[in-house]
Structures are given as C-alpha cells and as structure tokens.
Amino acid sequence: MAPEDARPDRWGSQPGPGPASCPGDGYEEAVHEITSGASDYERHTALTAWRYAASTAVLGITVLERVAKAEPPLTASAVKELCQEPALGRLREALSVPAAGVLPARERSFLDERDDMAKRWAELRDGVDTAIEIVLEIAEDKRAAYFKTKEEAAGCLMTEHSPPDTDPVYMGILEPLLVVAEEVPYGISRVIKAADGPACIRPVRARFTQFVALALCGPSVWIPYRSTGDRETQA
C-alpha cells in the first residue's frame, strides 16, 4: 500500500514536490522575468503612443496653420505622408509654429490660455531638441556610423532610436506631446468658428470639411469646389 503522502488526491493528481525541491534562485529568476517583461511592455506601449501622437500633432498643426491662413486643403499624398511618424526634427519644426497666436481669445475668461499654450509648446520643443542630442549621444556610445551630427540625428524616428538598454529617450516629453495632439483639433475648430462673417467662414469650413473627409476616408471622397459670390458650388 502506498504511503499516505504519496497517494493521489480525490481528483487523481499526484502531489507536487515540496519546497525543498525548488531551486534556491527560482524566486529571483521569476522576479527578473516578470520585471523584464513589464519593462518591455511599457516601452513598447510608450513608443506606440509616441508614433501616433507625433503624427497627430504634426498633421494637426499643419492643418491649423493652413486653416488660419485660408489656404487650400492638403492633397491626398500630403495627408498620407503626414499620417506617418515624423522625424524628431520635423516634430521640432512643427512645434515652432506660433499656433497660439492664431487662436481667438475666449470670451469671459480672466486667464489667456494662449500664453500657457505657447509656453508649453516651447518647453516641449526644447525637450524634443534634447531628445535629438540624446539620440546622437547613444549613437556615439555605440560607435554607430549612421549619426555624426545633430542635424543627421534630427532625421531619425523615435521608435527606431530608443534602444531597450538605455533610458527611454521619450522620457519627459511623451505626456506633453499627447496633450498637444489632443488640443490641436479644438484649436482648428476655434479658428473656424471665429472666422469673420458667413462669406468668409464658408470657404474655410468647406476646406476643413474636405480635409477631414480626405484624411479619414481617403481620396475617393475628394470633392473640389469653387466659390461663386456668397454661394459655393461643386465643380
């Protein structure tokens, strides 16, 4: 008859090994695997967020500037290009646009949030500039031949040059970038609503509507228009 502690339980399974049979470093190995996996997941999630936030910010700033100047809508190829992750230098350039200056002041507001917006964008722009310098330093430490100057490093993508064995290059600038990506569409809406008079706002609104349709649905919805006095007709 089998000893009492060797008998299978009521479900037919055999008892597992006792604590004495576990390797002494098993706990440390398990903790290392868990923390390593969590760190990889966090970096992957952050870089994915960066890719979408950066493209959204650059695309939105470009549209905001064009709408404010009542310029023609973007072409399909331009929209497709702007929907890709921008190089760090391109993002820095977009953040140099004085977008806060084209926003109308809010009525009945004691604080002008445009000053705060301009300050935040300037700080983020400086942060992106610092990130470019960090990318260059990483390349020098790894003796990589692809970056020799800061101008060359400005042409890189964040998602391709934030190696896992270094501190995240996006640290300190991802969160404010998400804020910019979120606030730009509201800025576009404010500029459109503040256009003077119906004769002015209709062409601007038409351009913006066409841009949104093109960006979301593709070139198949592109509908050119021409303005005839106070009335617009489709071409």
Backbone bond lengths (Angstrom), bond angles and torsions (degrees), N, CA, C in turn:
res aa  C-N    CA-C-N  psi(-1)  N-CA   C-N-CA  omega(-1)  CA-C   N-CA-C  phi
1 M - - - 1.473 - - 1.526 109.56 -
2 A 1.336 114.81 135.49 1.456 118.86 -176.56 1.511 110.69 -67.86
3 P 1.300 116.30 144.69 1.479 119.17 176.60 1.524 110.68 -55.82
4 E 1.314 115.44 156.39 1.463 121.15 -176.08 1.516 112.33 -58.51
5 D 1.355 117.89 -40.76 1.452 120.20 -175.20 1.514 112.57 -81.09
6 A 1.373 117.69 -6.62 1.461 120.08 -179.94 1.517 112.26 -101.28
7 R 1.334 117.21 -7.15 1.451 119.89 -179.68 1.532 110.65 -69.49
8 P 1.371 117.54 144.07 1.472 119.58 174.43 1.506 110.85 -67.17
9 D 1.288 117.48 152.14 1.457 120.46 178.47 1.526 109.72 -75.75
10 R 1.307 117.88 -175.50 1.463 122.33 -174.48 1.510 112.64 -65.68
11 W 1.326 117.68 -18.18 1.472 121.11 179.77 1.523 111.93 -95.00
12 G 1.334 118.05 -0.91 1.448 121.09 175.70 1.505 114.42 92.66
13 S 1.327 118.95 -0.91 1.462 120.97 -178.13 1.518 110.02 -87.80
14 Q 1.323 114.47 149.36 1.449 119.87 178.69 1.527 109.93 -85.13
15 P 1.272 118.01 149.16 1.471 120.48 177.81 1.518 110.51 -64.28
16 G 1.342 116.74 142.79 1.460 121.57 -179.14 1.508 111.19 -79.88
17 P 1.325 116.35 173.07 1.465 119.76 179.83 1.521 111.23 -68.11
18 G 1.248 115.61 151.33 1.458 120.78 179.79 1.502 111.51 -78.11
19 P 1.308 117.29 174.58 1.464 121.27 -179.57 1.526 113.80 -57.99
20 A 1.334 116.14 -29.00 1.453 118.20 -176.31 1.515 112.57 -67.76
21 S 1.368 117.40 -22.39 1.456 120.73 -177.44 1.520 113.24 -86.07
22 C 1.346 119.24 -6.76 1.468 122.37 179.52 1.517 109.40 -78.84
23 P 1.348 116.98 140.24 1.464 118.87 176.94 1.523 110.94 -65.01
24 G 1.299 115.61 147.39 1.451 119.69 -174.70 1.505 114.26 -64.80
25 D 1.355 117.57 -29.73 1.451 119.56 -177.68 1.527 112.47 -98.07
26 G 1.306 118.45 14.57 1.462 121.35 -178.66 1.515 112.89 -62.00
27 Y 1.317 116.63 -40.15 1.469 120.08 -178.73 1.517 110.68 -64.64
28 E 1.331 116.68 -44.90 1.460 120.04 -179.56 1.535 111.21 -63.70
29 E 1.324 116.40 -40.71 1.459 120.08 178.67 1.522 111.35 -63.26
30 A 1.312 116.16 -41.71 1.461 120.33 -179.77 1.527 111.06 -63.75
31 V 1.338 116.12 -44.14 1.460 120.21 179.06 1.520 110.50 -62.64
32 H 1.334 116.57 -40.94 1.467 120.50 179.43 1.527 110.65 -62.87
33 E 1.322 117.47 -44.25 1.463 120.61 179.92 1.524 111.06 -63.03
34 I 1.320 116.80 -41.15 1.466 120.47 -178.41 1.519 110.95 -67.23
35 T 1.333 116.90 -47.88 1.471 119.57 -178.39 1.520 111.42 -67.16
36 S 1.331 116.67 -36.56 1.461 119.68 178.67 1.521 110.69 -65.32
37 G 1.326 116.29 -43.71 1.464 119.71 178.42 1.514 112.14 -64.85
38 A 1.343 116.49 -39.36 1.465 120.15 179.12 1.520 110.98 -65.38
39 S 1.346 116.85 -39.56 1.460 120.46 179.37 1.523 111.27 -65.96
40 D 1.328 116.48 -42.02 1.466 120.08 178.44 1.529 110.75 -63.12
41 Y 1.330 115.60 -40.67 1.468 119.64 -179.94 1.520 110.79 -65.93
42 E 1.335 116.51 -41.82 1.466 120.48 -179.76 1.526 110.86 -63.27
43 R 1.330 117.40 -42.76 1.461 120.68 -179.84 1.528 110.89 -67.06
44 H 1.318 116.29 -42.04 1.465 119.75 179.02 1.524 110.72 -61.91
45 T 1.332 116.58 -43.70 1.467 120.59 179.28 1.518 111.01 -63.98
46 A 1.327 116.80 -42.53 1.467 120.71 -179.00 1.524 111.16 -65.14
47 L 1.322 117.90 -41.96 1.463 120.53 -179.43 1.531 111.22 -69.15
48 T 1.323 116.35 -34.14 1.467 119.16 175.11 1.521 110.41 -65.03
49 A 1.324 116.03 -43.75 1.463 120.27 177.03 1.522 110.64 -62.16
50 W 1.325 116.78 -39.49 1.463 120.63 179.12 1.525 110.62 -61.01
51 R 1.319 116.79 -45.74 1.462 120.42 -176.43 1.523 111.22 -58.36
52 Y 1.318 116.41 -45.87 1.464 119.82 -178.43 1.521 111.79 -74.86
53 A 1.320 117.53 -38.65 1.465 120.06 -179.32 1.525 111.03 -67.28
54 A 1.323 116.86 -41.47 1.462 119.86 -179.12 1.520 111.38 -65.35
55 S 1.329 117.54 -44.11 1.469 119.98 179.23 1.524 110.77 -66.93
56 T 1.323 117.34 -38.25 1.465 120.47 178.14 1.519 110.96 -64.21
57 A 1.326 117.00 -41.85 1.464 121.05 -179.43 1.523 111.00 -64.45
58 V 1.328 117.46 -48.61 1.463 120.74 -178.30 1.525 110.89 -64.90
59 L 1.313 116.95 -43.18 1.467 120.44 177.91 1.522 110.79 -62.43
60 G 1.332 116.86 -47.19 1.455 120.21 -178.89 1.512 113.31 -64.53
61 I 1.332 117.46 -40.81 1.465 120.75 179.29 1.523 110.07 -65.04
62 T 1.322 116.30 -39.23 1.467 119.88 178.58 1.521 110.63 -62.16
63 V 1.322 116.86 -44.30 1.467 120.91 179.25 1.524 110.82 -66.93
64 L 1.332 117.16 -42.39 1.463 120.90 179.62 1.521 110.78 -57.54
65 E 1.319 116.51 -44.78 1.455 120.40 -179.45 1.526 111.39 -65.68
66 R 1.328 117.47 -40.03 1.462 120.95 -178.90 1.530 111.06 -70.63
67 V 1.315 116.67 -39.40 1.461 120.06 178.33 1.522 110.51 -65.45
68 A 1.336 116.69 -41.42 1.456 120.14 -179.79 1.522 111.69 -63.19
69 K 1.337 116.29 -31.76 1.461 120.92 179.71 1.528 112.43 -93.97
70 A 1.349 116.78 3.00 1.469 122.08 -178.90 1.530 111.47 55.75
71 E 1.324 115.98 41.36 1.454 120.93 178.84 1.522 110.45 -87.02
72 P 1.340 117.76 161.91 1.475 120.94 -179.93 1.527 111.06 -61.20
73 P 1.318 117.29 158.50 1.464 120.31 -179.28 1.528 111.60 -68.06
74 L 1.298 115.19 162.18 1.454 121.23 178.86 1.524 110.67 -70.26
75 T 1.305 116.29 152.01 1.450 121.06 175.95 1.527 109.89 -80.18
76 A 1.319 115.58 166.24 1.459 119.61 -179.44 1.517 111.34 -62.04
77 S 1.322 117.25 -40.84 1.465 120.37 -179.88 1.523 111.16 -66.60
78 A 1.328 116.96 -36.43 1.464 120.35 178.85 1.518 111.05 -66.68
79 V 1.332 116.57 -41.30 1.464 120.21 178.52 1.521 110.44 -64.28
80 K 1.324 116.53 -43.48 1.466 120.46 -179.92 1.521 110.69 -60.55
81 E 1.314 116.76 -41.09 1.460 120.72 -179.65 1.527 110.91 -68.03
82 L 1.324 117.20 -40.89 1.460 120.96 -178.11 1.524 112.17 -71.76
83 C 1.322 117.18 -18.43 1.464 120.55 179.33 1.532 111.57 -80.53
84 Q 1.328 117.49 -6.15 1.458 121.12 176.55 1.526 109.86 -88.10
85 E 1.319 115.79 158.80 1.460 119.41 177.77 1.524 110.00 -59.02
86 P 1.311 117.50 126.21 1.469 119.56 180.00 1.520 111.88 -81.54
87 A 1.317 115.06 153.71 1.462 119.62 171.99 1.523 108.93 -65.78
88 L 1.310 116.09 157.27 1.463 119.91 -178.64 1.528 111.31 -59.57
89 G 1.316 116.85 -37.60 1.462 119.59 178.49 1.513 112.10 -66.12
90 R 1.317 117.26 -35.89 1.468 121.13 178.47 1.525 110.40 -67.84
91 L 1.318 117.11 -39.16 1.467 120.69 176.71 1.515 110.38 -64.82
92 R 1.320 117.09 -43.14 1.464 120.55 177.87 1.529 110.55 -60.60
93 E 1.314 117.15 -40.29 1.466 121.25 178.50 1.520 111.31 -64.20
94 A 1.338 117.05 -42.67 1.464 120.26 179.69 1.525 111.51 -63.50
95 L 1.326 116.97 -37.64 1.460 120.69 -179.88 1.521 112.04 -72.39
96 S 1.335 116.99 -9.87 1.459 120.99 176.40 1.521 112.46 -83.61
97 V 1.334 117.16 -10.47 1.461 120.79 177.88 1.534 108.94 -67.47
98 P 1.319 118.74 128.35 1.480 120.57 -179.32 1.523 111.54 -74.95
99 A 1.329 115.46 63.87 1.467 120.14 -174.96 1.521 112.61 -62.98
100 A 1.332 116.47 -35.42 1.465 118.92 -178.84 1.512 111.70 -61.24
101 G 1.329 116.58 -27.78 1.456 119.84 -178.17 1.511 114.31 -72.09
102 V 1.338 117.76 -20.62 1.464 119.83 -179.55 1.516 112.31 -93.18
103 L 1.327 117.24 -7.03 1.461 119.79 -179.79 1.524 110.18 -80.56
104 P 1.314 117.44 134.70 1.475 119.89 176.13 1.517 110.68 -71.23
105 A 1.308 116.52 149.78 1.458 120.53 178.46 1.519 109.84 -71.29
106 R 1.305 116.44 144.37 1.470 121.06 177.54 1.526 109.35 -77.24
107 E 1.314 115.06 140.68 1.459 119.98 177.43 1.526 110.14 -75.50
108 R 1.305 115.36 147.82 1.468 122.62 176.24 1.526 111.62 58.01
109 S 1.305 116.02 39.88 1.459 120.53 178.78 1.523 108.68 -122.17
110 F 1.338 115.45 125.26 1.460 120.15 -179.56 1.529 111.26 -78.20
111 L 1.321 116.90 -21.88 1.453 121.38 -179.45 1.520 109.41 -113.20
112 D 1.292 117.21 134.98 1.458 122.10 177.22 1.524 107.93 -92.24
113 E 1.324 115.56 102.07 1.461 118.84 -177.06 1.519 112.52 -68.55
114 R 1.323 117.76 -10.92 1.461 119.84 178.72 1.527 111.51 -65.82
115 D 1.331 117.17 -35.01 1.463 120.15 176.32 1.523 110.65 -64.60
116 D 1.332 115.20 -42.14 1.463 119.46 178.60 1.521 110.40 -64.86
117 M 1.331 117.08 -40.30 1.458 121.69 179.00 1.523 110.88 -62.20
118 A 1.324 116.67 -46.28 1.462 120.34 179.60 1.532 111.27 -61.62
119 K 1.328 117.23 -38.78 1.456 121.08 179.36 1.522 110.65 -67.26
120 R 1.334 117.26 -43.79 1.462 120.56 -179.40 1.525 111.19 -64.54
121 W 1.323 116.74 -41.15 1.459 120.20 179.97 1.530 110.76 -65.67
122 A 1.329 116.58 -38.32 1.468 119.86 178.82 1.525 110.63 -65.29
123 E 1.332 116.90 -41.32 1.461 120.38 178.40 1.520 111.15 -65.46
124 L 1.317 116.75 -40.35 1.455 120.12 177.92 1.527 110.79 -66.16
125 R 1.330 116.05 -40.78 1.469 119.85 177.97 1.533 110.65 -60.20
126 D 1.333 116.53 -41.84 1.466 120.14 177.14 1.529 110.67 -65.17
127 G 1.331 115.80 -36.77 1.460 119.77 178.17 1.518 112.13 -65.11
128 V 1.322 116.81 -39.95 1.466 120.67 176.76 1.523 110.10 -65.14
129 D 1.318 116.52 -38.92 1.460 120.73 177.81 1.528 110.43 -62.49
130 T 1.325 116.09 -39.98 1.463 120.27 176.70 1.526 110.83 -65.28
131 A 1.337 116.63 -38.39 1.465 120.40 178.28 1.525 110.97 -61.53
132 I 1.320 116.78 -37.15 1.470 120.52 177.34 1.527 109.94 -62.85
133 E 1.318 116.69 -41.36 1.465 120.42 177.93 1.525 110.81 -64.54
134 I 1.344 116.94 -38.17 1.464 120.39 179.02 1.527 110.60 -65.27
135 V 1.318 116.52 -42.04 1.465 120.56 177.38 1.526 110.33 -58.23
136 L 1.314 116.18 -41.97 1.463 120.45 178.72 1.528 110.74 -65.25
137 E 1.325 117.53 -40.42 1.466 121.23 178.70 1.527 110.98 -64.26
138 I 1.337 116.10 -41.07 1.468 119.46 178.43 1.516 110.47 -62.45
139 A 1.319 116.52 -42.30 1.463 120.31 178.98 1.522 110.96 -62.88
140 E 1.329 116.53 -37.95 1.472 119.85 179.27 1.523 110.92 -69.19
141 D 1.348 117.00 -39.90 1.459 120.52 179.27 1.522 111.39 -64.27
142 K 1.322 116.03 -37.25 1.462 120.74 179.93 1.521 112.03 -87.60
143 R 1.328 115.11 1.95 1.456 120.98 -179.48 1.527 111.63 55.28
144 A 1.321 114.56 40.89 1.462 120.22 178.34 1.523 109.43 -81.09
145 A 1.311 114.51 141.73 1.468 119.25 -175.07 1.514 113.33 -92.16
146 Y 1.348 117.72 -3.05 1.459 118.32 -173.66 1.518 113.46 -83.38
147 F 1.324 120.06 -17.50 1.459 122.01 177.39 1.519 109.44 -125.35
148 K 1.309 116.25 123.81 1.455 120.52 176.99 1.524 111.66 -120.89
149 T 1.327 116.71 -21.74 1.466 121.13 -179.23 1.525 109.36 -132.86
150 K 1.331 114.41 164.96 1.458 119.51 178.26 1.524 110.76 -66.22
151 E 1.307 116.93 -33.89 1.465 120.54 178.65 1.526 110.97 -63.43
152 E 1.318 116.84 -38.89 1.455 120.15 177.48 1.525 110.74 -68.51
153 A 1.324 116.94 -39.82 1.462 120.64 178.77 1.522 111.01 -65.22
154 A 1.329 118.17 -28.89 1.464 121.58 179.76 1.519 111.65 -65.97
155 G 1.319 117.34 -17.83 1.456 120.24 179.33 1.515 114.12 -88.27
156 C 1.328 117.79 4.64 1.463 120.36 -177.48 1.518 111.48 -90.04
157 L 1.333 114.76 166.54 1.462 122.08 176.52 1.523 109.10 -101.95
158 M 1.317 115.85 139.83 1.458 120.61 179.12 1.524 110.96 -58.43
159 T 1.328 118.05 -42.33 1.462 121.67 -175.10 1.517 112.90 -67.15
160 E 1.338 117.33 -17.88 1.461 120.72 -178.22 1.526 112.87 -103.12
161 H 1.334 116.86 -7.65 1.462 119.36 -174.88 1.522 111.61 -135.92
162 S 1.323 115.34 44.28 1.461 121.41 171.19 1.521 106.64 -130.69
163 P 1.336 117.65 73.64 1.470 122.27 -172.69 1.524 112.24 -61.38
164 P 1.335 116.55 149.35 1.471 120.46 -176.21 1.517 114.46 -68.00
165 D 1.325 118.11 -17.89 1.456 120.12 -178.46 1.527 112.75 -91.61
166 T 1.343 116.61 12.90 1.461 121.57 176.79 1.525 109.30 -128.03
167 D 1.325 115.70 166.96 1.464 118.54 173.63 1.521 108.99 -64.35
168 P 1.340 117.38 145.78 1.466 119.37 -178.73 1.522 112.26 -57.49
169 V 1.317 116.39 127.91 1.464 120.55 179.67 1.525 110.80 -67.01
170 Y 1.321 116.84 -27.52 1.465 121.22 -177.40 1.527 112.98 -81.15
171 M 1.303 117.10 -1.23 1.467 120.66 -176.73 1.528 110.97 -58.76
172 G 1.312 116.42 126.32 1.457 121.78 177.66 1.516 114.76 90.60
173 I 1.335 118.56 -11.70 1.468 119.78 -178.38 1.525 112.89 -123.17
174 L 1.321 117.95 -11.29 1.462 119.30 -179.90 1.525 111.50 -67.63
175 E 1.320 117.17 -46.81 1.464 120.20 -177.70 1.528 112.39 -62.23
176 P 1.345 119.59 -49.21 1.474 118.21 177.31 1.524 112.76 -64.23
177 L 1.323 117.81 -27.92 1.460 119.75 175.93 1.522 111.00 -67.01
178 L 1.317 116.65 -38.64 1.468 120.24 176.46 1.524 110.84 -62.41
179 V 1.334 116.87 -36.89 1.466 120.56 178.41 1.529 110.19 -64.82
180 V 1.323 117.40 -43.30 1.466 121.30 179.11 1.527 110.27 -62.75
181 A 1.324 116.49 -45.01 1.465 120.17 -179.76 1.525 111.60 -60.86
182 E 1.327 116.23 -31.72 1.461 120.31 -178.81 1.526 112.39 -80.92
183 E 1.325 118.03 -32.53 1.457 120.01 -173.24 1.527 113.72 -87.40
184 V 1.330 117.99 -21.99 1.460 119.94 -176.49 1.529 112.89 -61.09
185 P 1.348 121.06 -44.72 1.465 118.96 178.45 1.524 113.56 -58.14
186 Y 1.328 117.15 -35.71 1.462 120.00 176.95 1.524 110.69 -67.26
187 G 1.324 116.16 -34.66 1.464 119.12 175.92 1.514 111.73 -64.53
188 I 1.327 116.95 -39.93 1.468 120.91 177.27 1.517 110.15 -60.94
189 S 1.323 115.84 -44.23 1.461 120.05 179.55 1.526 111.69 -62.29
190 R 1.330 117.53 -39.61 1.467 120.83 179.83 1.527 111.39 -65.35
191 V 1.325 116.58 -39.40 1.457 119.76 179.71 1.519 110.29 -64.93
192 I 1.315 116.91 -41.52 1.466 120.61 -179.59 1.525 110.54 -65.30
193 K 1.330 116.76 -45.72 1.462 120.31 -177.86 1.519 112.11 -66.71
194 A 1.329 117.00 -26.88 1.459 120.04 -177.33 1.516 112.90 -88.94
195 A 1.342 118.23 0.85 1.466 120.54 179.55 1.526 109.35 -59.45
196 D 1.329 117.75 140.76 1.461 122.59 -174.72 1.520 111.33 -80.59
197 G 1.315 116.08 113.76 1.465 120.25 170.98 1.509 113.64 81.69
198 P 1.323 117.26 149.50 1.457 120.99 -179.36 1.518 113.08 -64.94
199 A 1.318 119.24 -30.75 1.461 120.79 -178.98 1.516 111.14 -67.68
200 C 1.340 115.50 -25.50 1.464 119.82 -179.93 1.519 110.93 -90.30
201 I 1.312 116.72 -39.72 1.458 119.49 -172.04 1.526 112.11 -73.27
202 R 1.329 117.53 -29.83 1.458 118.37 -176.36 1.526 113.20 -65.27
203 P 1.344 119.41 -46.61 1.469 117.48 176.52 1.523 112.81 -62.00
204 V 1.343 117.24 -39.42 1.456 120.43 179.81 1.522 110.20 -65.86
205 R 1.337 116.12 -44.20 1.458 119.45 179.95 1.526 110.74 -64.03
206 A 1.338 116.22 -38.63 1.457 119.72 178.92 1.521 110.84 -63.22
207 R 1.320 116.81 -42.66 1.465 119.90 178.49 1.521 110.89 -62.43
208 F 1.323 116.66 -44.45 1.456 120.10 -178.71 1.528 110.98 -66.43
209 T 1.338 117.14 -40.21 1.462 120.75 178.52 1.514 110.79 -62.02
210 Q 1.331 116.67 -41.93 1.451 120.10 178.36 1.516 110.91 -64.66
211 F 1.320 116.57 -39.83 1.460 119.53 179.39 1.521 110.68 -62.11
212 V 1.332 117.08 -46.35 1.462 120.65 -179.08 1.524 110.39 -60.81
213 A 1.339 116.15 -44.22 1.457 119.23 179.22 1.525 111.13 -62.52
214 L 1.318 116.55 -41.44 1.462 120.76 -179.68 1.518 110.84 -66.61
215 A 1.320 117.23 -43.28 1.460 120.99 -177.33 1.525 111.65 -67.11
216 L 1.338 116.55 -35.84 1.457 119.97 -175.69 1.521 113.43 -89.44
217 C 1.322 116.67 -33.96 1.460 120.24 -171.21 1.517 114.05 -114.45
218 G 1.325 118.16 -12.28 1.452 119.60 178.59 1.508 112.57 98.30
219 P 1.340 117.18 177.03 1.461 121.57 -174.47 1.521 114.63 -68.88
220 S 1.338 118.25 -11.27 1.459 119.68 -178.68 1.523 112.74 -66.83
221 V 1.346 116.96 -18.01 1.466 120.02 -179.12 1.513 111.74 -100.43
222 W 1.325 117.67 6.22 1.460 121.19 -178.18 1.526 109.90 -64.86
223 I 1.326 117.04 120.26 1.459 122.02 -178.62 1.515 108.27 -126.13
224 P 1.325 118.67 99.45 1.467 119.40 179.27 1.517 110.32 -66.09
225 Y 1.325 117.50 152.27 1.456 121.00 -179.06 1.515 108.50 -138.30
226 R 1.279 115.39 161.44 1.454 121.30 170.95 1.515 108.03 -134.78
227 S 1.308 115.21 147.19 1.453 121.10 -177.56 1.525 109.31 -93.69
228 T 1.331 115.83 131.50 1.457 121.93 177.95 1.511 108.12 -124.18
229 G 1.340 114.38 93.12 1.464 118.39 -178.62 1.509 109.42 66.05
230 D 1.375 113.97 -126.59 1.456 119.96 179.48 1.510 111.90 -91.09
231 R 1.314 118.11 7.49 1.442 120.69 -175.44 1.518 109.17 -130.38
232 E 1.317 115.96 140.55 1.438 120.32 179.90 1.524 109.47 -107.76
233 T 1.307 115.49 140.67 1.455 120.85 178.48 1.510 108.65 -126.15
234 Q 1.313 115.10 149.71 1.461 119.78 177.82 1.510 109.39 -76.22
235 A 1.339 115.43 142.05 1.457 119.44 179.84 1.520 110.79 -75.37
